[in-house]
Amino acid sequence: MNETKHTKGPWILDPGTCNHGIMAGDIMLATVGCNNLDYEANARLIAAAPDLLAACKALLDLVPALGPGKCYMGVLMGRRA
């Protein structure tokens, strides 16, 4: 279950004139076209996917340590409730 099933990061944004490429080393993972106003934000979000996954996994490791009935917002804010 912990096996990585995606191209390992880092993924970087390679801005083009219109299309933004998402790269892992010399591998082109995806391109995001400029057909809407949010294309750059979308490309940055895709490029951040490996880091976001790592952050989610780290958070999941903290939640069970709090025990049932505890406030999880403290974990999100960097402190235990």
C-alpha positions as CSV (number, residue, x, y, z in Angstrom):
1,M,0.0,0.0,0.0
2,N,2.9,2.4,0.6
3,E,4.4,1.6,-2.8
4,T,4.9,4.7,-5.0
5,K,2.7,4.4,-8.0
6,H,3.6,7.7,-9.6
7,T,6.7,9.2,-11.1
8,K,8.9,10.2,-8.2
9,G,9.5,13.9,-7.7
10,P,10.6,16.5,-7.7
11,W,8.2,17.6,-10.4
12,I,9.0,21.1,-11.8
13,L,7.0,23.6,-13.8
14,D,8.6,24.4,-17.1
15,P,6.8,27.5,-18.3
16,G,6.5,27.8,-22.1
17,T,5.0,30.6,-24.1
18,C,1.5,29.2,-23.8
19,N,1.7,25.5,-22.6
20,H,3.3,24.8,-19.3
21,G,5.1,21.5,-19.0
22,I,5.3,19.4,-15.8
23,M,8.7,17.7,-15.8
24,A,10.4,15.0,-13.7
25,G,14.0,15.2,-14.8
26,D,13.9,14.9,-18.5
27,I,10.5,13.2,-18.6
28,M,7.5,15.3,-19.6
29,L,4.6,14.2,-17.4
30,A,2.0,16.6,-18.6
31,T,1.2,19.9,-20.2
32,V,-1.3,22.5,-19.2
33,G,-2.6,24.7,-22.0
34,C,-3.4,28.4,-21.7
35,N,-7.0,28.0,-22.7
36,N,-8.3,29.5,-19.4
37,L,-7.3,32.1,-16.8
38,D,-6.2,29.5,-14.2
39,Y,-3.7,27.5,-16.4
40,E,-0.6,28.7,-14.5
41,A,-2.2,27.9,-11.1
42,N,-3.3,24.5,-12.4
43,A,0.2,23.7,-13.6
44,R,1.7,24.7,-10.3
45,L,-0.8,22.5,-8.4
46,I,0.1,19.5,-10.6
47,A,3.8,20.1,-10.2
48,A,3.3,20.2,-6.4
49,A,1.5,16.8,-6.3
50,P,4.5,14.8,-4.9
51,D,5.0,17.3,-2.1
52,L,1.3,17.5,-1.3
53,L,1.2,13.7,-1.1
54,A,4.1,13.6,1.3
55,A,2.4,16.3,3.5
56,C,-0.8,14.3,3.6
57,K,1.0,11.1,4.6
58,A,2.8,13.0,7.4
59,L,-0.5,14.4,8.7
60,L,-2.1,11.0,8.7
61,D,0.8,9.7,10.8
62,L,-0.1,12.3,13.4
63,V,-3.8,11.9,13.6
64,P,-4.0,8.4,15.3
65,A,-1.6,9.6,18.0
66,L,-4.2,12.1,19.2
67,G,-6.7,9.3,20.0
68,P,-10.5,9.3,19.5
69,G,-12.5,12.5,20.3
70,K,-9.6,14.9,20.1
71,C,-9.6,18.0,18.1
72,Y,-7.5,17.5,14.9
73,M,-7.3,21.3,14.2
74,G,-4.4,21.5,16.6
75,V,-2.4,19.2,14.4
76,L,-3.2,21.3,11.4
77,M,-2.0,24.4,13.3
78,G,1.2,22.7,14.4
79,R,0.2,21.9,18.0
80,R,-1.6,19.1,19.7
81,A,-5.1,19.7,21.0
